[in-house]
Amino acid sequence: MPRPGLLIALAAVCFAGPTMFDVARISWSTEQGAHGPIVLLTGIWLLVRELRASRPRMRRGNGLLTFALLVPCLIVYTLARISGIIEIEGFTMYAGLIIAAYGIWGGAVLRAVWFPLVYMLFVFPPPDTLFAMMTQPLKIFISQTAVSLLHTLGYPIAGSGVMIQIGQYQMLVAAACAGLNSLLSLTALGMFYSYIRHSSNFPYMLALICFILPIAVVANLVRVLLLLLITYHFGEAAGQGFFHELAGLSMFASALIAIFFIDWLGTPLRHRLAAKGRAK
């Protein structure tokens, strides 16, 4: 007879398979969702690891509560599947899996594996409207800061919102140009690094995660400055060609290195928080 765990895994794959295929086809081929396969594989590895450690706490959840939560979730999932709204479909599918996991393993296990469950949310594309609403203030801040810095250095530059005029060239600071499409990737990988390294020291892990957004904003600002300078000195073709992609890769790598560097600088704080935790 097949083991119950194997049957549960097969049922989960059959339920999630069609949606995950669409997520991979629509989102993972874009810059905004390129981190999806990495998050999925590392998230499954983390989840399996934490489930093994939490096996003694496995108790079935409240059946009535599971049913009451699962039915409306499946209704919304079905409607989203029919209408082709992949953002809602992905999140409701994932919510359905979590509710089913509660019914099988209980609340204590879900609390123990909270990080892999949160981390794997990055597999799914965020709603475009929500992402635009969140990144628009960052785009404006990055654009205005870049204009101010280059104007101080004597460059003929002016800007209005996310539109920048430098010399004879006009540049629209879109999410891609500002590097904000990679913000989700950087946040996901930064969270994974923080958890793997410092999950036993939760206050320090949380503090390190809080540095991810400022690091990303600074890295994206540097990218915009580089693109403006390249466009001004070498022409629009250079700014939108090879150097555009090179600036993006350099920004992402620099941001990851900055997270490692901040972690190294925070060693005294980490030791202090760990000592305080042991004292309690």
C-alpha positions in Angstrom: 0.0 0.0 0.0 1.3 3.5 -0.8 2.3 5.6 2.2 -0.2 8.3 3.3 2.4 11.0 2.8 2.9 9.9 -0.8 -0.8 10.0 -1.5 -1.1 13.5 0.0 1.9 14.7 -2.1 0.4 13.2 -5.3 -3.0 14.8 -4.6 -1.3 18.2 -4.0 0.6 17.9 -7.3 -2.6 17.0 -9.2 -4.4 20.0 -7.7 -1.6 22.5 -8.1 -0.1 21.2 -11.3 -2.3 23.1 -13.9 -2.0 26.4 -12.0 1.7 26.1 -11.5 2.1 25.3 -15.3 0.3 28.6 -16.1 2.4 30.5 -13.5 5.6 29.2 -15.0 4.4 30.0 -18.5 3.2 33.5 -17.8 5.4 34.8 -14.9 8.7 32.9 -14.7 9.8 34.0 -18.1 9.7 37.7 -17.1 12.2 39.7 -15.1 9.6 40.2 -12.4 9.1 36.5 -11.9 12.4 35.0 -12.8 13.1 34.0 -9.2 10.0 31.7 -9.2 11.8 28.4 -9.9 14.5 29.1 -7.4 12.0 30.0 -4.7 9.9 26.9 -5.4 12.8 24.5 -5.2 14.4 26.0 -2.1 11.0 26.5 -0.5 10.0 22.8 -0.9 13.4 21.9 0.5 12.9 24.1 3.5 9.3 22.9 4.0 10.4 19.2 4.0 13.2 19.9 6.4 10.9 21.8 8.9 8.1 19.1 8.5 10.6 16.4 9.5 11.6 18.3 12.6 7.9 19.0 13.5 6.6 15.4 13.0 6.0 14.8 16.8 3.6 17.7 16.9 1.4 16.5 14.0 -2.2 16.4 15.0 -5.3 16.7 12.8 -6.9 20.1 12.7 -10.5 21.0 13.3 -12.4 19.3 10.5 -15.4 21.7 10.6 -13.0 24.7 10.4 -11.1 23.1 7.6 -14.3 22.5 5.6 -15.6 26.0 6.3 -12.4 27.6 5.0 -11.7 25.3 2.1 -15.1 25.5 0.4 -15.2 29.3 -0.3 -11.5 29.1 -1.2 -12.1 26.4 -3.8 -15.1 28.4 -5.2 -12.9 31.5 -5.7 -10.1 29.3 -7.2 -12.6 27.8 -9.7 -13.9 31.2 -10.7 -10.4 32.5 -11.1 -9.4 29.4 -13.1 -12.3 29.9 -15.5 -11.7 33.6 -15.9 -8.0 33.2 -16.3 -6.9 35.6 -13.6 -3.6 33.9 -12.8 -2.8 36.1 -9.8 -6.0 35.2 -7.9 -5.8 31.7 -9.1 -2.3 31.2 -7.8 -2.9 32.6 -4.4 -6.2 30.8 -3.8 -4.7 27.5 -5.0 -1.9 28.1 -2.4 -4.3 29.0 0.3 -6.3 25.8 -0.4 -3.1 23.8 0.0 -2.4 25.5 3.3 -5.9 24.9 4.6 -5.7 21.2 3.6 -2.4 21.0 5.4 -4.0 22.4 8.5 -6.6 19.7 8.4 -4.0 17.0 8.0 -1.2 18.2 10.3 -2.8 20.7 12.6 -2.1 24.3 13.6 1.0 23.6 15.7 2.9 22.2 12.6 1.8 25.2 10.4 3.2 27.6 13.0 6.4 25.7 13.0 6.8 25.9 9.2 5.6 29.5 8.9 8.7 30.7 7.1 8.6 28.3 4.2 4.9 29.0 3.7 5.5 32.7 3.6 8.6 32.4 1.5 6.9 30.4 -1.2 4.4 33.2 -1.8 7.1 34.7 -3.9 6.5 31.9 -6.4 3.3 33.6 -7.6 3.1 36.9 -9.5 1.7 39.8 -7.5 -1.3 41.6 -8.9 -0.1 44.2 -11.4 -2.2 47.0 -9.9 -0.9 46.3 -6.4 2.7 46.1 -7.6 2.5 49.3 -9.5 0.9 51.1 -6.6 3.7 49.9 -4.3 6.6 50.7 -6.7 5.3 54.1 -8.0 6.5 56.1 -5.0 9.9 54.3 -5.2 10.2 55.1 -8.9 9.5 58.8 -8.2 11.9 58.9 -5.3 14.7 57.3 -7.3 14.0 59.5 -10.3 14.0 62.8 -8.3 17.1 61.8 -6.3 19.0 60.9 -9.5 18.1 64.3 -11.0 19.1 66.1 -7.9 22.5 64.4 -7.7 23.4 64.9 -11.4 22.2 68.5 -11.3 24.5 69.1 -8.4 27.4 67.7 -10.4 26.6 70.2 -13.2 24.8 67.9 -15.7 22.0 69.5 -17.9 19.2 67.5 -16.4 15.6 68.0 -15.3 12.8 65.8 -14.4 9.1 65.6 -13.8 7.8 62.5 -12.0 9.4 59.5 -13.6 10.3 61.4 -16.9 13.9 62.6 -17.0 15.5 64.9 -19.6 19.3 64.8 -19.7 21.0 66.8 -22.5 19.1 65.9 -25.7 17.8 62.6 -24.4 14.6 61.8 -22.7 14.3 58.8 -20.4 11.2 57.3 -18.8 12.1 55.6 -15.5 9.9 52.5 -15.7 9.9 49.7 -13.2 12.4 47.8 -15.4 14.8 50.8 -15.8 14.7 51.5 -12.0 15.4 47.8 -11.3 12.2 47.5 -9.3 11.2 44.3 -11.2 14.1 42.6 -9.4 12.9 43.9 -6.1 10.8 40.7 -5.5 13.8 38.5 -6.4 16.1 40.4 -4.1 13.6 40.3 -1.2 13.0 36.6 -1.7 16.7 35.6 -1.8 17.6 38.0 1.0 14.9 36.4 3.2 16.1 32.9 2.3 19.7 33.8 3.3 18.6 35.5 6.5 16.5 32.5 7.6 19.1 29.9 6.7 21.9 31.8 8.5 20.0 33.2 11.5 16.7 31.4 12.1 17.8 30.6 15.6 18.2 34.3 16.3 14.8 35.7 15.3 15.3 39.4 16.3 18.5 39.6 14.3 17.0 37.8 11.4 14.1 40.3 11.3 16.6 43.2 11.6 18.6 41.9 8.6 15.4 41.4 6.5 14.5 45.0 7.2 17.7 46.1 5.5 16.7 44.5 2.2 14.4 47.3 0.9 16.9 50.2 1.6 19.7 48.2 0.0 17.5 47.6 -3.1 16.5 51.2 -3.3 20.1 52.4 -3.2 21.2 49.7 -5.7 18.4 50.8 -8.1 19.3 54.4 -7.7 22.9 53.6 -8.7 21.5 51.7 -11.7 19.5 54.7 -12.9 22.5 57.0 -12.4 24.7 54.7 -14.5 22.0 54.5 -17.3 21.7 58.3 -17.3 25.4 58.8 -17.5 25.9 56.2 -20.2 23.0 57.7 -22.3 24.4 61.2 -21.9 28.0 60.4 -22.8 27.6 57.5 -25.3 24.1 57.9 -26.7 20.7 56.4 -26.4 21.6 53.2 -28.1 24.3 52.4 -25.6 22.0 53.2 -22.6 19.3 50.9 -23.9 21.5 48.1 -25.2 24.2 45.9 -23.7 24.9 48.4 -20.8 21.3 48.4 -19.8 21.4 44.7 -19.1 24.9 44.9 -17.6 23.7 47.6 -15.2 20.8 45.4 -14.1 23.0 42.4 -13.4 25.6 44.5 -11.6 22.9 46.1 -9.5 21.5 42.8 -8.4 24.9 41.3 -7.6 25.9 44.4 -5.7 22.7 44.3 -3.6 23.3 40.7 -2.7 26.9 41.4 -1.7 25.6 44.4 0.3 23.3 42.1 2.3 26.3 39.8 3.1 28.3 42.9 4.1 25.6 44.2 6.4 25.4 40.8 8.0 29.1 40.8 8.6 28.9 44.3 10.1 26.1 43.1 12.4 28.1 40.4 14.0 28.5 42.2 17.4 24.7 42.9 17.4 24.0 39.2 16.6 26.2 38.0 19.4 24.5 40.4 21.8 21.0 39.4 20.9 22.0 35.7 21.0 23.4 36.2 24.5 20.3 38.0 25.6 18.1 35.2 24.3 20.2 32.6 26.2 19.9 34.7 29.4 16.1 34.5 29.2 
